[in-house]
Amino acid sequence: MKGYFMQAVFERAQSVRVMIFDVDGVLTDGKLYLSDSGEEIKAFNTLDGHGLKMLKASGVELAIITGRRSRLVELRAKNLGIDHLYQGVEDKLTAFAELLAKLGLTAEQAAYMGDDVVDLPVMRRCAIAFTVPAAPASVKRYSHYVAVAGGGEGAAREVCELLMQAQGTFDQQMAKYLE
């Protein structure tokens, strides 16, 4: 069953031209760290970051759609070369539609990784939906793949590598480091 399951995931992943991520709980561990002055602090995983850079270099566009607004996310997106950043989004489906129109893509060419029920409208419409182990069962039910690694702990890297493997670009990206 596992082989058939992964074959179906790889088939869905082959059409992906844009990979969209939520932030809290996906690119971070989901915890909100607040200082006494009210400043928000987030921890991002460098392995995830490099995975995103490799995926972009393989030809897949990257985007972030998040309900919260944070200067840290803006800085992280800029550092990773993510040009499509939607923050403070109450209706993720509208942002999703705007992104697809901007890129000239269809929902069948998009993948999304989220971790909560607010992500479901997009997850249910894209070609392939990913989530993290800590996601509620109601979100896992609508996911095509649940990462082994946790949010902010390599889950995004895992998904990036899965997409590159499905699209036959992983070895090319790795060759840069194996010369």
trRosetta pair geometry for C-beta under 8 A, 3 or more apart (Angstrom, degrees):
i j d omega theta_ij theta_ji phi_ij phi_ji
1 4 5.9 -61 -153 41 36 109
1 5 6.0 40 151 -25 69 108
2 5 5.5 -54 -147 34 31 116
2 6 6.4 24 158 -14 66 106
3 6 6.1 -59 -148 39 28 105
3 7 6.3 32 153 -23 64 107
4 7 5.5 -53 -148 33 31 115
4 8 6.5 32 154 -19 64 103
5 8 5.9 -58 -156 34 30 110
5 9 6.6 28 148 -17 65 106
6 9 5.3 -49 -146 36 38 114
6 10 6.2 40 154 -20 68 104
7 10 5.8 -53 -147 37 30 111
7 11 6.4 35 152 -23 63 104
8 11 5.7 -50 -148 32 31 114
8 12 6.7 31 154 -16 63 104
8 144 7.6 -136 120 -165 99 109
9 12 5.9 -57 -154 37 31 109
9 13 6.2 29 151 -21 66 113
9 128 6.9 91 -155 -140 67 130
9 144 5.7 147 -112 147 84 107
9 145 5.1 75 -131 -66 134 120
9 162 7.2 -46 141 177 122 127
9 166 7.4 -113 121 -87 74 137
10 13 5.5 -58 -144 38 32 114
10 14 6.7 49 155 -41 63 94
10 162 7.8 -126 -92 179 71 85
10 165 7.3 -74 -118 108 108 92
10 166 4.1 -171 -148 -118 73 101
11 14 6.0 -40 -158 6 31 116
11 166 7.8 -119 -30 -158 17 118
12 15 7.1 -68 -178 29 39 101
12 16 7.9 49 137 -41 66 102
12 127 5.3 161 -177 155 87 89
12 128 4.1 124 133 -75 121 110
12 144 6.0 -70 64 -178 164 165
13 16 5.5 -37 -162 -1 52 123
13 111 7.0 25 -121 -80 70 141
13 127 7.7 146 -88 121 28 118
13 128 5.5 -6 -76 -14 64 167
13 162 6.4 -122 -114 135 162 90
13 163 5.1 -148 -170 -117 118 62
13 166 3.6 62 93 88 125 167
13 167 6.8 -110 133 -41 93 85
14 166 5.4 -122 -66 151 65 102
14 167 5.9 146 -128 -90 55 68
15 108 5.8 -37 133 148 146 84
15 109 5.5 -105 149 -105 91 58
15 127 5.4 -152 77 -137 114 160
16 19 6.3 49 168 -69 128 81
16 60 6.2 17 123 -128 95 124
16 109 6.3 127 -132 -177 28 49
16 110 6.8 61 -135 -146 77 9
16 111 4.5 -4 -124 -23 133 113
16 127 5.9 -152 -77 68 79 138
16 128 6.5 -59 -67 30 122 117
16 163 5.8 -73 71 -142 144 117
16 166 8.0 63 23 87 114 131
16 167 7.4 -100 55 -60 91 126
17 59 7.8 -58 -139 136 72 87
17 60 6.3 -163 -161 -129 29 67
17 61 6.3 31 145 15 70 98
17 103 7.5 166 115 152 113 133
17 105 5.5 -159 74 -116 125 135
17 109 4.3 -7 21 172 106 112
17 110 7.4 -47 54 -73 72 51
18 60 6.7 163 -96 -177 22 77
18 61 4.2 -23 -107 71 82 105
18 62 7.4 179 -157 -77 68 14
18 63 5.9 20 179 -1 111 116
18 84 7.7 -10 -154 48 123 159
18 99 7.0 170 154 147 158 116
18 100 7.7 -156 42 -96 151 65
18 103 5.9 69 -60 121 142 176
18 105 5.8 179 -2 43 122 170
18 109 6.6 65 17 124 86 88
18 110 5.0 -21 70 -112 98 78
18 111 7.3 -175 93 29 52 68
19 55 6.2 -28 23 151 148 146
19 60 5.4 42 -9 150 104 126
19 61 7.3 173 23 85 63 53
19 62 5.8 -21 67 -111 89 63
19 63 7.3 171 87 29 43 73
19 110 7.9 159 -89 -161 27 59
19 111 4.9 -15 -115 67 70 107
19 112 7.9 170 -163 -81 51 30
19 113 7.5 18 -180 -7 92 105
19 159 7.4 148 -159 132 134 114
19 160 7.2 121 136 -99 173 72
19 163 6.4 -73 -78 -63 135 170
20 62 7.9 143 -91 -168 38 47
20 63 4.5 -24 -107 76 81 102
20 64 7.1 156 -161 -95 68 19
20 65 5.7 11 -179 5 119 105
20 96 7.2 22 -132 -113 179 87
20 99 7.1 94 -93 116 131 167
20 110 6.3 11 -5 -173 115 106
20 111 6.8 177 25 88 73 52
20 112 4.7 -18 71 -107 105 74
20 113 7.3 -179 92 22 56 67
20 122 7.1 -86 94 164 143 142
20 126 7.5 -144 34 -93 119 157
21 26 5.5 -176 -171 124 93 136
21 27 5.6 78 152 -47 136 111
21 52 8.0 -57 -19 -103 147 125
21 62 7.5 -7 2 -168 106 91
21 63 7.3 169 22 90 66 51
21 64 5.4 -31 70 -108 85 71
21 65 7.8 159 78 29 36 64
21 112 7.7 170 -81 -156 26 54
21 113 5.1 -10 -115 59 69 104
21 156 6.3 15 -115 -117 141 119
22 25 6.8 -11 110 65 121 93
22 26 4.5 113 73 5 84 142
22 27 7.5 -160 98 -1 50 91
22 64 7.6 103 -123 -158 14 74
22 65 6.7 -43 -91 78 60 70
22 66 5.8 115 -157 -98 60 75
22 67 8.0 4 -147 -2 103 85
22 112 7.8 58 -28 178 86 90
22 113 6.5 -125 19 101 81 65
22 114 4.3 81 -16 -115 134 72
22 115 6.2 -135 74 11 141 83
22 116 7.7 -171 168 25 169 87
22 119 5.5 -68 -53 -92 141 128
23 26 6.3 -140 -163 54 4 98
23 27 4.9 -48 -142 42 55 115
23 28 6.2 27 160 5 75 104
23 42 7.6 -19 163 -155 114 159
23 64 6.2 45 -60 -164 96 119
23 66 4.2 4 5 -99 111 141
23 68 6.9 -99 64 51 129 106
23 70 7.7 -160 130 35 164 128
23 73 5.5 -40 -113 -114 157 127
24 27 7.9 -28 -49 51 20 78
24 28 5.5 -30 -119 57 46 116
24 30 5.4 87 167 -124 76 52
24 32 7.1 -6 -131 -68 133 88
24 42 7.6 -105 -94 -121 79 126
24 66 7.0 106 2 -149 85 116
24 68 6.3 61 -20 12 129 135
24 115 7.8 -117 105 50 61 128
25 28 6.8 4 -18 74 25 74
25 29 7.4 -2 -106 145 38 23
25 30 3.4 51 -86 -91 72 106
25 115 3.7 -130 127 65 125 154
25 116 6.6 82 63 -30 164 101
25 132 6.4 -159 158 36 82 143
25 134 6.8 -126 -157 83 99 120
25 135 7.5 105 160 -82 126 76
25 151 4.5 -18 169 166 42 175
25 152 7.7 -87 -143 -15 12 103
26 113 5.3 135 -152 124 133 102
26 114 6.4 -68 -62 -121 138 28
26 115 5.3 -162 -58 -23 86 113
26 132 6.2 -160 -105 -31 60 125
26 151 4.9 -70 -89 -133 18 109
26 152 7.6 97 100 -38 20 70
26 155 6.6 -110 -158 90 57 131
26 156 6.6 87 158 -66 82 101
27 44 6.0 -12 157 -125 95 94
27 45 7.6 -147 -173 25 58 89
27 48 6.2 158 -140 143 70 151
27 64 7.7 -27 -17 -118 150 117
27 76 7.5 131 151 137 141 150
27 151 7.2 -19 15 -172 18 87
27 152 6.3 54 134 -82 29 72
27 156 5.8 33 -100 -46 68 146
28 31 7.3 -118 144 42 109 60
28 42 4.9 -75 -101 -168 148 106
28 43 6.1 117 -141 64 94 58
28 44 6.3 -63 -85 -86 80 60
28 151 6.5 13 84 145 36 101
28 152 4.2 24 -171 -80 24 128
29 43 6.6 10 3 65 106 107
29 150 6.8 29 -125 133 78 118
29 151 5.8 136 -123 96 30 87
29 152 3.9 -91 -49 59 58 144
29 153 6.6 60 -93 -35 90 96
30 115 6.8 -101 -90 105 123 157
30 134 6.7 -122 0 97 156 147
30 151 5.5 69 -35 87 100 141
30 152 7.1 -141 -12 -2 64 126
32 40 6.4 -48 -166 -142 92 103
32 42 7.8 -33 -123 -86 53 82
33 40 6.9 114 75 -164 60 54
33 41 4.1 -49 90 68 115 96
33 42 7.0 175 32 -76 100 36
33 43 7.6 60 1 -20 138 92
34 38 6.3 -21 -170 -142 108 35
34 39 7.0 148 -156 73 58 40
34 40 5.9 -28 -98 -98 71 59
34 41 7.4 -178 -82 16 22 82
35 38 6.8 -39 70 30 75 18
35 39 4.3 6 31 52 119 93
35 40 8.0 -123 6 -57 81 18
35 41 6.6 82 -38 -22 93 114
40 70 5.8 -93 89 -122 137 114
40 72 6.8 -120 101 3 96 130
41 72 7.3 128 -136 -73 35 157
42 70 6.8 63 -13 156 133 161
42 72 5.1 151 32 120 110 150
42 73 7.3 36 37 -61 157 77
42 76 7.9 -65 89 -34 126 145
43 152 6.4 80 93 -170 86 130
44 48 6.7 -115 178 66 83 124
44 49 6.4 73 144 -54 117 112
44 76 5.5 142 -51 -127 162 138
44 152 6.8 -113 -126 -134 36 88
45 48 4.1 83 78 4 103 109
45 49 6.8 -172 96 -11 56 84
45 152 5.4 149 -27 -175 108 50
45 153 6.1 167 -77 -94 147 19
45 154 6.2 -120 156 -54 160 50
45 156 7.4 161 61 38 118 110
45 157 7.3 -93 112 -22 126 116
46 49 5.2 -50 -148 35 39 118
46 50 6.4 36 156 -18 69 100
47 50 6.0 -53 -148 36 32 106
47 51 6.4 37 151 -21 63 106
47 154 5.4 -8 94 -103 133 82
47 157 4.8 -34 137 -57 91 156
48 51 5.6 -59 -154 35 31 115
48 52 6.5 32 152 -20 66 103
48 152 7.3 -74 -19 -131 153 31
48 154 6.3 -147 -62 -106 85 28
48 155 7.3 10 -101 56 117 56
48 156 3.9 63 -149 61 106 116
48 157 4.8 -111 -97 -38 47 88
48 160 7.9 136 -155 -4 56 130
49 52 5.8 -53 -153 32 32 111
49 53 6.6 31 151 -17 65 104
49 76 7.7 -113 -103 -166 114 96
49 79 7.4 -26 -152 114 130 111
49 80 5.6 -128 -151 -95 86 111
50 53 5.4 -50 -149 36 39 113
50 54 6.3 40 152 -20 68 103
50 157 7.2 26 67 -110 79 111
51 54 5.7 -53 -147 36 32 111
51 55 6.3 33 153 -20 65 105
51 156 5.9 157 79 118 132 81
51 157 3.4 178 -36 -121 151 66
51 158 7.7 -16 -140 -3 164 28
51 159 7.8 100 147 61 138 65
51 160 3.6 145 162 51 102 147
51 161 6.3 -70 -138 -37 114 83
52 55 5.7 -53 -146 35 32 111
52 56 6.4 32 155 -18 65 105
52 62 5.8 68 -169 -116 102 152
52 80 5.2 4 102 -168 133 131
52 82 7.2 -33 164 -63 134 110
52 156 6.4 -11 -55 149 99 123
52 157 8.0 -79 -27 -87 66 59
52 160 6.0 -124 -74 -86 40 146
53 56 5.8 -54 -149 37 31 111
53 57 6.3 31 153 -19 64 108
53 80 6.1 -128 -65 -155 84 76
53 81 6.7 89 -113 30 80 120
54 57 5.6 -56 -148 38 31 113
54 58 6.4 33 151 -24 64 106
54 160 6.3 104 71 153 100 129
54 161 7.9 23 92 -81 138 67
54 164 6.7 -33 131 -63 107 153
54 173 4.6 82 -166 -173 105 141
55 58 5.6 -56 -153 32 33 114
55 60 5.0 -50 164 61 90 121
55 62 6.8 103 94 -72 113 108
55 160 4.1 -109 -49 -149 125 102
55 163 6.1 46 -129 76 116 129
55 164 6.2 -124 -103 -54 71 105
56 59 8.0 137 177 2 31 10
56 60 6.5 -95 -96 72 35 68
56 61 7.3 42 -123 -128 80 24
56 62 5.2 -53 -79 -17 106 117
56 80 7.8 143 -14 158 146 86
56 81 5.9 159 128 94 170 122
56 82 7.8 -129 -78 -83 141 63
57 173 6.2 121 88 -115 117 103
58 163 8.0 151 84 113 147 100
58 164 5.3 -147 -77 -113 172 100
58 167 6.9 115 154 88 128 133
58 169 3.9 108 -152 136 119 147
58 170 7.8 -1 -102 -69 147 40
58 172 7.1 125 -115 78 90 115
58 173 5.6 -47 -69 -59 106 122
59 169 6.9 -147 23 -102 104 162
60 163 6.4 13 -50 142 168 139
60 167 7.6 171 -53 4 117 167
61 83 7.9 -67 -159 47 97 103
61 84 6.8 48 163 4 112 135
61 103 6.1 -144 42 -125 171 141
62 80 7.1 -84 108 129 159 116
62 81 7.4 89 45 97 131 77
62 82 4.6 -84 107 -113 115 91
62 83 7.8 111 69 25 80 67
62 84 7.0 177 100 43 51 99
63 82 6.7 145 -105 -169 24 104
63 84 3.7 -40 -110 95 94 120
63 85 7.3 -165 -157 -72 64 35
63 86 7.3 24 176 4 104 99
63 99 5.6 61 -145 -148 165 144
64 73 6.8 -169 140 177 157 113
64 77 5.8 -105 10 -96 139 123
64 82 5.9 58 -14 152 103 148
64 84 7.2 159 25 102 58 69
64 85 5.1 8 56 -123 105 69
64 86 6.6 -167 98 38 63 65
64 87 7.6 16 113 -67 110 76
65 86 4.5 2 -114 67 70 119
65 89 5.6 -39 -172 37 84 160
65 92 5.2 105 145 -144 130 95
65 95 4.8 145 -132 110 121 137
65 96 6.6 -24 -68 -66 167 73
65 99 7.3 -95 -64 -31 118 145
65 112 7.9 -31 39 -135 122 110
65 122 7.0 136 75 -62 151 167
66 69 7.9 157 100 -74 104 38
66 70 8.0 -43 110 19 146 101
66 73 6.4 -101 41 -154 157 163
66 86 7.1 157 26 92 58 68
66 87 5.5 -6 67 -118 98 63
66 88 7.8 29 96 -21 76 30
66 89 6.5 122 76 27 31 103
67 88 7.1 28 178 -139 35 20
67 89 5.7 -88 -97 67 46 68
67 90 6.8 74 -136 -95 90 37
67 92 7.3 -61 -66 -61 86 104
67 118 6.0 -2 -52 139 141 156
68 73 7.6 137 95 -20 94 148
68 87 7.0 -44 100 -163 45 89
68 88 7.0 -18 162 -81 17 52
69 73 7.8 -128 -163 41 32 130
69 87 4.5 101 -112 149 69 114
69 88 3.8 9 -58 -58 112 101
70 73 4.3 91 72 0 100 101
70 74 7.1 -162 100 -5 57 83
70 87 7.0 -143 26 -148 58 136
71 74 5.4 -52 -153 36 40 117
71 75 6.3 41 150 -19 69 104
72 75 5.7 -55 -149 37 31 110
72 76 6.2 30 154 -18 66 107
73 76 5.6 -52 -143 38 33 111
73 77 6.2 35 156 -21 65 105
73 85 7.3 151 135 -157 99 123
73 87 6.1 142 89 -98 137 126
74 77 5.9 -54 -147 35 27 111
74 78 6.4 27 154 -18 61 107
74 85 6.6 111 -112 154 63 161
74 87 7.2 -52 -63 -32 89 152
75 78 5.8 -56 -149 36 30 112
75 79 6.3 33 153 -21 64 108
76 79 5.6 -55 -148 36 31 115
76 80 6.3 17 157 -8 66 111
77 80 6.0 -66 -147 45 28 102
77 82 4.0 -87 -159 68 83 113
77 85 4.7 54 177 -83 171 131
78 81 7.7 37 -178 -70 29 27
78 82 7.5 -75 -53 49 23 74
82 85 6.1 95 120 -64 105 94
84 99 5.7 84 -176 -132 136 108
84 102 7.3 155 -116 91 119 143
84 103 7.7 -23 -81 -55 151 116
86 89 5.0 39 144 -54 105 133
86 95 4.2 118 173 -159 163 135
86 98 7.7 125 -93 72 139 125
86 99 7.1 -91 -30 -59 134 115
89 92 5.5 91 128 -88 127 61
89 94 7.7 -167 -162 66 106 93
89 95 4.7 -28 -135 -35 144 147
91 94 4.2 45 110 10 115 114
91 95 7.0 152 97 -11 66 84
92 95 5.5 -55 -150 41 42 112
92 96 6.0 51 149 -28 70 104
92 118 6.5 111 -10 153 130 85
92 119 6.6 -28 72 -115 171 46
92 121 6.0 147 72 65 97 112
92 122 5.1 -77 128 -29 115 122
93 96 5.3 -48 -147 32 32 119
93 97 6.5 34 153 -19 63 102
93 121 4.2 -69 -60 136 115 131
93 122 5.9 -160 -88 -64 61 74
93 125 7.3 87 -129 10 98 147
94 97 5.7 -51 -149 35 32 111
94 98 6.4 34 151 -19 64 105
95 98 5.6 -53 -148 37 33 114
95 99 6.3 36 153 -22 66 105
96 99 5.8 -55 -150 34 28 112
96 100 6.5 26 154 -17 63 106
96 107 7.7 45 155 -107 117 94
96 110 7.4 118 -163 151 100 165
96 112 7.6 -26 -113 -82 124 137
96 121 7.8 -164 10 114 145 96
96 122 4.7 174 -70 -114 149 108
96 125 7.2 111 135 74 152 131
96 126 7.7 -113 -158 -63 133 105
97 100 5.9 -54 -147 36 31 110
97 101 6.3 31 155 -18 64 107
98 101 5.8 -57 -149 38 29 111
98 102 6.2 32 153 -22 65 108
99 102 5.6 -56 -148 35 29 114
99 103 6.3 10 160 -3 65 112
99 110 7.9 100 104 -114 118 139
100 103 6.1 -68 -145 48 28 99
100 104 7.9 -136 165 40 56 5
100 105 5.0 -105 -148 75 75 81
100 106 6.6 59 -166 -121 126 14
100 107 6.5 -32 -101 -66 155 59
100 109 8.0 128 -133 62 99 100
100 110 6.4 -73 -89 -48 105 139
101 104 7.5 28 -173 -73 29 39
105 109 4.3 -117 -169 77 110 131
105 110 6.3 119 127 -53 131 93
106 109 5.2 95 57 6 70 100
106 110 7.6 -137 103 -8 43 95
107 110 5.5 -64 -151 33 41 115
107 125 4.9 -74 -158 149 144 92
107 126 5.4 -126 -175 -104 83 45
107 127 6.9 161 139 -38 62 69
108 126 7.9 160 -90 -167 20 46
108 127 4.9 81 -161 -79 43 102
109 127 6.5 81 -53 -27 9 135
110 126 4.3 -93 98 -136 94 107
110 127 6.0 146 61 7 46 92
111 126 5.8 140 -113 150 23 133
111 127 6.0 -56 -74 64 69 94
111 128 4.6 -15 -116 68 98 92
111 129 7.3 -176 -160 -80 67 30
111 130 6.7 37 171 -7 107 105
111 159 7.8 177 141 174 137 118
111 163 6.9 -138 22 -95 165 128
112 119 6.9 175 146 -176 122 104
112 122 4.8 162 -120 130 172 111
112 123 5.3 -127 86 -88 124 60
112 126 4.7 141 -3 13 104 157
112 128 7.9 172 28 91 59 53
112 129 5.6 -15 67 -117 89 73
112 130 7.1 -168 96 31 42 75
113 129 7.6 147 -91 -168 40 53
113 130 4.0 -25 -103 76 88 107
113 131 6.7 168 -157 -83 68 33
113 132 7.8 74 178 -39 102 84
113 147 8.0 36 -145 -30 124 124
113 155 7.4 158 -178 135 139 109
113 156 6.8 159 91 -105 164 75
113 159 5.7 -61 -78 -83 142 177
114 118 7.5 -136 -174 82 137 69
114 119 2.5 167 155 -160 160 161
114 120 7.5 -128 88 -46 144 41
114 122 6.9 114 -27 68 141 112
114 123 5.6 -107 35 -57 121 118
114 129 7.5 -39 29 -162 93 98
114 130 7.9 126 19 78 49 61
114 131 6.3 -30 78 -102 53 84
114 135 7.8 94 115 -113 62 132
114 139 7.0 -121 105 -158 93 128
115 119 6.6 89 30 3 34 150
115 131 5.7 128 -102 -154 55 88
115 132 5.1 -12 -104 29 113 108
115 134 6.8 17 -162 82 124 88
115 135 4.5 -136 -154 -90 67 96
115 139 6.4 80 -175 139 30 165
115 151 5.9 -16 -73 -70 152 144
116 119 5.7 108 61 3 56 102
116 135 6.9 -145 -68 -136 43 85
116 136 6.9 62 -127 10 59 107
116 139 6.2 -92 -122 -69 13 146
117 120 5.4 -21 -161 -11 51 121
117 136 7.0 -16 -45 50 90 135
117 138 6.1 1 -87 106 101 126
117 139 6.3 -121 -70 -69 51 98
118 121 8.0 -37 177 12 41 98
119 122 6.0 -65 -172 48 61 103
119 123 5.3 60 136 -27 88 116
119 131 7.9 145 94 -99 146 100
119 139 6.8 48 64 -135 111 120
120 123 5.2 -60 -130 44 34 113
120 124 5.7 33 171 -23 71 108
120 138 7.8 -46 -76 138 138 94
120 139 6.6 -124 -72 -114 95 75
120 142 5.8 73 -134 63 92 160
121 124 6.3 -59 -146 33 21 108
121 125 7.0 2 159 -6 56 116
122 125 6.1 -75 -152 42 32 102
122 126 6.1 24 163 -24 73 112
122 129 8.0 141 112 -108 71 108
123 126 6.6 -56 -136 28 25 105
123 129 3.7 74 -161 -131 87 138
123 131 7.6 20 -124 -59 146 103
123 139 7.4 82 39 -157 173 82
123 142 5.4 97 119 123 122 116
123 143 6.7 -48 -172 -87 132 65
124 129 7.2 10 -59 -53 31 151
124 142 5.6 -47 -80 -169 84 134
126 129 6.0 124 64 -67 105 79
128 144 4.9 -82 -152 44 77 149
128 145 7.1 15 177 7 108 108
129 142 6.1 -17 91 132 158 80
129 143 4.9 -119 112 -123 98 55
129 144 5.4 121 52 2 66 88
129 145 7.8 171 92 31 49 69
130 143 6.2 61 -145 -156 17 109
130 144 7.0 -48 -73 57 54 82
130 145 5.1 -23 -112 73 79 94
130 146 7.6 149 -163 -97 62 26
130 147 6.4 53 180 -40 108 96
130 155 7.9 155 150 166 119 102
130 159 5.0 50 -157 -113 171 134
131 135 4.2 -32 169 -10 126 161
131 139 5.4 144 -121 135 155 108
131 140 5.9 -131 74 -92 146 58
131 143 4.2 -91 5 -90 111 151
131 145 7.8 166 28 90 63 51
131 146 5.4 -27 73 -112 88 72
131 147 7.1 -141 96 7 37 85
132 135 5.3 127 61 -29 67 96
132 146 7.1 60 170 -162 6 76
132 147 5.4 -24 -112 47 55 112
132 149 7.8 -60 -137 100 90 57
132 150 5.8 65 -174 -155 118 46
132 151 4.2 -32 -101 -48 170 90
132 155 4.8 -30 -105 -120 98 164
133 146 6.2 95 -84 166 54 109
133 147 6.7 -94 -30 80 78 73
133 148 7.2 31 -53 -160 119 22
133 149 7.9 -156 -8 102 113 17
133 150 5.8 -66 40 -95 109 70
133 155 7.9 -144 0 -93 81 125
134 150 6.2 49 -16 -141 110 98
134 151 6.3 -80 37 7 119 110
135 139 4.1 -98 169 81 119 129
135 140 5.4 147 93 -53 112 81
135 143 7.3 96 83 -33 158 145
135 146 7.2 -135 38 -128 121 104
136 139 5.1 93 61 7 76 99
136 140 7.2 -141 101 -3 39 89
137 140 5.4 -54 -141 39 38 113
137 141 6.2 53 156 -35 66 99
138 141 5.9 -40 -152 18 28 120
138 142 7.8 7 156 0 54 103
139 142 6.4 -70 -161 44 37 97
139 143 6.5 43 145 -34 70 111
140 143 5.3 -57 -146 25 38 120
140 146 5.6 9 -133 -81 99 130
143 146 5.6 92 105 -66 143 75
145 159 7.4 144 98 -110 129 91
145 162 7.0 166 152 160 167 168
147 150 7.7 174 101 -75 114 13
147 154 7.8 178 167 107 130 72
147 155 3.9 112 103 -142 164 89
147 158 4.8 123 -143 77 108 141
147 159 6.1 -66 -83 -48 117 94
148 158 6.4 -176 38 -130 84 160
149 153 5.2 -153 176 103 95 84
149 154 3.5 -90 -172 86 160 98
149 155 4.5 -154 92 -66 91 57
149 157 7.2 3 55 54 159 96
149 158 5.1 170 23 -27 115 134
150 153 4.0 34 65 41 90 128
150 154 7.3 63 48 44 55 79
150 155 6.0 -89 114 -41 17 114
151 155 5.3 -34 -87 20 40 145
152 155 7.5 12 11 21 31 105
154 157 4.9 -55 -157 41 64 118
154 158 5.9 72 144 -30 82 98
155 158 5.6 -52 -151 31 32 116
155 159 6.6 27 154 -15 64 106
156 159 5.8 -57 -150 39 34 109
156 160 6.3 37 151 -22 67 105
157 160 5.6 -53 -147 35 32 113
157 161 6.3 28 156 -16 65 106
158 161 6.1 -59 -151 38 26 107
158 162 6.3 30 151 -22 63 108
159 162 5.4 -50 -145 34 33 116
159 163 6.5 34 155 -19 65 103
160 163 5.9 -56 -152 35 30 110
160 164 6.4 25 153 -14 65 107
161 164 5.7 -55 -145 40 34 109
161 165 6.1 35 155 -20 67 106
161 170 6.2 64 -158 -119 70 122
162 165 5.8 -55 -147 37 28 111
162 166 6.3 27 155 -18 63 108
163 166 5.8 -57 -147 38 29 111
163 167 6.2 10 159 -3 65 114
164 167 6.0 -67 -142 49 28 100
164 169 4.7 -95 -155 77 82 88
164 170 3.9 116 124 -73 107 76
164 173 6.0 -45 -158 12 150 140
165 168 7.7 37 -177 -70 28 29
165 170 4.5 10 -75 -24 60 145
167 170 8.0 125 62 -26 75 78
168 171 7.7 -32 -177 23 57 101
169 172 5.2 -58 -162 42 59 117
169 173 6.0 59 143 -22 83 104
170 173 5.8 -60 -152 38 31 108
170 174 6.2 24 155 -14 68 111
171 174 5.6 -58 -143 42 32 110
171 175 6.2 49 154 -40 65 99
172 175 5.7 -40 -149 13 29 119
173 176 6.5 -43 -178 10 39 112
174 177 6.0 -68 -168 43 52 103
174 178 5.9 31 145 -13 83 120
175 178 5.6 -72 -135 47 35 104
175 179 6.6 59 165 -53 69 87
176 179 6.9 -34 -160 -11 22 111
